[in-house]
Amino acid sequence: MKKKTVKDINPSGKRVLVRCDFNVPMSDGHITDDRRIVESLPTIKYLIEHGARVILMSHLGRPKGPDPKSSLKPIADRLTELLGQPVQFINDCIGGEVLSKAMALKNGEVLLLENVRFYPEEEKNDPAFAQELAKAGEMYVNDAFGSAHRAHASTEGVTHILHPSVGGFLMESELHYLVGLLQNPKRPLIGILGGAKVSGKIDVITNLIGKFDALLIGGGMAFTFYRAQGRPTGKSLVEEDKIELANSILAKCSDSITQLHLPSDHISIEEFKNEAPSRIMKTDEFDGKWMGVDIGPLTIDEYTKIIQDAQTIFWNGPLGVFEMPSFANGTRAIAEAIVERTKDGAISVIGGGDSAAAVQEMGLAEGFSHVSTGGGASLELMEGRQLPGVVALDDA
């Protein structure tokens, strides 16, 4: 995973085609969270300062062809504010007009192309489309870690045409923290895995067994493990077709260095709504009408003690139904415990997705060593898979 970065190229006077991840949440044409745009700034600023002619490209959403709702125009406006200089925008990403606009750029100027997914050839990694994209640039930089697990024309295809092809600073940072967890971590190394379903985390859990010292399980997926142990689960979410798999994970952990911890208690409700009356139930107390929606105080204490001894912490997935304020307490308490431990020198990494959104919402994101911008990409990396957008870059 040792790849060249923007520091290894001389971009002065060159047209540098940069793949960013500007796939940000939008509402009525307004950006509701610009974190991914902000994360791209160090690479863009570095290129500007070193006299590059910067051409940015990205996708936004899953449009089925050109769609004004998925236009990158609002991104260009926000970048203009953040960079303090005009960011030109063109409403296409290939063709003669794009080429003449790119050729007219002066050193330090920035151009943003329209959504690459307006063309179906992007996701098909069509070589002819990659060739058209590549015409705008002379060098290529991939700073879109959130799309690195996709072999698309703008993330993988162009690397066969443009040389050098290197990573940006965000890509470098993501790989430093995430690969570091698997290759050379400070121990004890613990993983906290939440979310509704075991099925979304099977490959991660399987890959981490034998590598991590402890895995703390929370969220709805805990109940599939309880069912595998023959314990009551009430009305809680259980993936019936994954019970056998949960059993094999429990068996693998008992034969390895990895201790698997399940919650001892839960906040439980009878009706799935925020205002529903709740009670604390021990794991073996569930009857037919109750469902668990958050980890309970006993579990928070147990998990906090394990976190306090950890040197490296990886977290992916909320520990309860955090979208409902009444059941966000477990996720918040664990986030706060990790922030405290990080202050004392531990390395803490959030693997994107809902847990990243949760700590962002709670105003705790700054307290972590690293919050990944790519949920899917970080999970695939933790599953032990190669990321096509990273593999394609020039080796250091």
N, C-alpha and C positions, 0 to 999 in steps of 0.2 A: 504493500500500500504506500510505499515511498514514491511520491509523485512530484514532478516539477511544479513550481508555483510562479505567480507573476513576478516574483523577485528574480527568477532565473531567465527573464527575457529583457530585451531592450525595446520597449514599445514606442520610443520617440519617433514621431512622424509616420507611424504605422497605423493602418486601420485595424483596430482590435475588436473582433466580434466576441461579445461577452454574453454567455447564457446565464441569466439571473432567475431567481424564483420569485416572481411578483404575483404569485397565486394567492392574493390576499382576500379576506372577506369583504364583500361589498353590500351596500344597501342603498337602493335608489341612486346608483351611480356614485355613491360616496364610499370612501375607504373607511371601514370601521376598526381595523387594526393594521397599522403600517409596520409591524415588527420586521417582517421579511424584507421590506424596502430598506428600513434602517440598517439591517444586518448586511445589506449589499454595499453600503456606502464606503467602507474602508477600501475595497477593491476598486470601485469606480474612482474615488478620490486619488488613490495611488496612481492609476493610469492617467488621470487628468494632469496631476503634478509632474508626471514623467513624459508629458508631451504626446500622449497617444491621441488618436482620433477614435473616440469610443462609440461603438455601435452595440446597443443593448437589445436583447431579445428575451422573450419569456412566453409562457402560456398563462391563461387565466380561465379557471373553470373547465367545463366539458362541453364547449359549444359544438353544435352540429352544423358547421359552416359559419360564415360571417354573421355576427350577432352584436348589435350595438351595446347590449348589456354586458358583454364580455370584452369590450374594447379596453386597451391599455392606456387610452388618453388620460383618464384620471391619475394613472401612475406617473405619466410624464409631468403633469401639473404638480404632483406631490414631490417628485424628484427635483423639479425646478426650485421649490421652496427649500428642500433639505440641502441641496448643493449650493444654493445661492448663485446660480447661473442658469441661463436658459437651457432646457432640454428639448431639442426639436423632436417632433413626433410625425410619423408618416403612417397613413392608414393601410399599409400593406407590409409584408415582410420579404417578398421577392419581387423581381421584375425590374424593368428599365428605370422607373421613377426612383425606386429604392437605391438602385446602383448609382444614379447620377447624384442623389442626395448624399450618399456615402462618400463618393469621390470628391464632393465639394467641401467636405469637412476640413476644418483647420485644426492644428494641434491644440489639444485641450478641449475641443468641442464634443458635445454628446448628442447622439441621435437614438431615439427609441423606436423600434419597429413594432408593428401591430402584432397581435396575438398569433403565435405560430400554429395554434390549434384550429385556426379558421380553415386550415388545409388538412384534410384527412391523411394526407401523405406524411405529415409530421409523426403521428403515432405509429404509422406503418414502417417508419424508418426508411422511407423510399429514397434510394440513392440519387435519383434525379432531383428530388426536392432538396436533399442535403447539399447537392452541387449548387443549386440556385441560392440557397441561404449563404453558402460559403463565399459566393462571388463578392459579397459586400465587404469581406474582411481579408486581412493578410496573416493574421495570427488569431488564435482562439483561446478564450479563457472560460472555463466552466466554474461558476460560483453557485450553481443551483443544486445544492446537496439534496433538497427536498424532491428533486426529480432524478437523482443519480441512479435510482434503482430501475429506471425505465430506459430501454434502448430505443430512443427516439431519434429523429433526424437531427434535432438541435442539441441533443446531449451526447450522442454516440456517432451518428452518421458523418457530421462535419469533421470529426477528428481524423477521418481517413483522407481528408482533402487539405485541411489547413495545418501547417506546421510552423512554429511549435504549437502544441495544444497542451495547456497547463491549467492548474487549479487556481481559484481565487483564494483570498484570505479566509472567507467563511468555510469553503470546502476544506481548507487546511485545518482550521480549528475543529470542525466536526470530526474529521478523521483522527486528529490528535487525541481527542477525548474518548471517542467511541472505540477506536481500535485499541487505545491504551487500556481500556477496561478489560479487554480480552487477552492482551499480550503481556503487559507488565504492570499489573495493578499493585497498589499498596494494600496490604491485608490487615484485618479482615475485609473481604470484599462481599458486599451484600446486594441483592436485587430485591426491589419491591415491585410486585406485579399485580395490577388491579384490572378493572374493566369487567364487562358483563359476562363475557364468554371465554371458556378455556380454549375453544377452537381457534380464536385469534392469536393465542399465545403459545400454542403447543410447541411449535418449532423453536421458539425462544427458550422456553423452559427446558426442553430436551437438550439444546445446545449448551445451556448454562450449567446443567448438572455436571458436577466434577470440576467445574472451573470456579464457581462461586462458593463461598463458605456458607451462605444462608440465602434462602429465598423466602420472602414474606408475602403471603398471598392475601389479597383482599378483593372487594367487589363481588359481583354476582358469581364469578367463576368459583369462588370458594365452595359453593353449595354442590357443585358437581363432584368435588373431592369428598365432601361429607357423604354424599350418596354412595360413592365408591367404598367408603369406610363403613357403610351400613348404618349411618346416623340419620336422624330425622331432619327433614328440610322444609316442612310445612308447604306454604305456597311459593316459596322462593324459587328463583330461576334455576333450573337444572337442565343441562344438555344430556338427555337420556342416551344419545348415541355416542357420547364421549366418556361414559362412566368407566368403560374398560381401559380406555386410554389414561384416565386419571389414576386408575389403579396401577398401571405400569409405571407412571411417573413416580408415584409414592414408593413403589418397589425399587426403582432405580436410585432414588434419593437415599433410601435406607442402606444401599450398598456403596454409597460414595461419601465424599467429604461434605457434600451439600446437605444442610439441614433444611427441610421444608417446614415452614411454620404456617398454620392455619389459624384464623381468628378464634378466640375463646368465647366471645360474646358479640352480639349484634344489636343495633337499634332496629326494632321490628314494628311493622304496621299491618293492619288488616286490609286497608284500602289504599291503592297506589295514587296518593296525592299529597302535596306538600303539607296541607293542614291536618292530615290524618293523625289521630292520637297514636302515640308510639310508646313502646316499653322496651326496656333492656332485657334481652333473653340470652341465657347461656346456650352454647351450641347444641346441647342435648335436650333443650326444652321445647323445640319447635313442635307445634301441632298443626293440624290441617289448615287453619285459617290465617296463620301469620306468615309474613315474608320479611326477610332481612334486607335492609336498604342502606346500612352503614355499619362500619365496625364500632364496637362498643368501648366503654372506658377501660375495661380490663385489657382488651387487645391493644388499645392505644398505649397503655403503660408498658405492656410486654414488648411491643414493637419499638417503642421509644428507647427502652433499655438496650436493645440490640443495636439500634442506630447510634447510640452514644458510644459504643465500642468500635464502630466501623471506621475504617480508614478511606474506603472507596464505596460509593453508593450509586447504584443505577436504579432509576424509577420510571416505570411506564404503566400508566393506567390509574384512574382514580379509585379510591377505596370504598366509595359509596355512590349513591345517586346525587353527585355534587351539583347537578343542574337545579335540584330542589334545595333551596337554602337550608331547610330543616335537616337535611341529611348530608350536609357538606362538612360537618364537624370533623369526621375521621380523616378526610383528605387534608383539611386545613391543619389539624394537629400533627400529622405526619410530616407535612411540608415544613411546618415551624420547627419540628425536631431536627429535620435535615439541615435547615438554615443554621440552627444553633451549632450543629456538629461541624458544618462547613466553616463557621467562624473560628472553630478550634483547630482547623487545619485539614479536615477531611476533604476529599474530592467528591463532588456531587454532580451527577449528570442526569438530566431528564430527557427521555427519548421521544420528545415531540408529542404530537397528538393531544388527547384530552387532558393529560396531566400537565402539559405545557400551558394549555389554555386555562386550566384551573389556577395554577400559580400566578399566571399573568393577571387573571381576574382578582386574585387575592392580594396583589401587590407584593408578592414574595419572590418573583423571578430573579431579581437582582442578587438575592442571597445565595443562589446556586452557582457552582463553578461554571456550568455550561447547560444551557437549555437548547436542545436541538430544534432546528427549524423543519426537520423532516421526520414525521411520524413513521411513515411506511419505509423510508430509506433506513432509518436508524434501527427499526425492528428487523429488517432483512439482514443488516450488518450483524446484529446480535444473534440472528439465526445461523450465522456462519456463512452467509451467501456472499458472492462477489457482486459488486454494483457495477453494471455495464458502463455508466457514465464516468466512473472512477477508473476502471480497468483501461478504458480507451485513452486516458491521458498519458503524456510522456513520462517515462520512469525517471526518477531522480538519479 
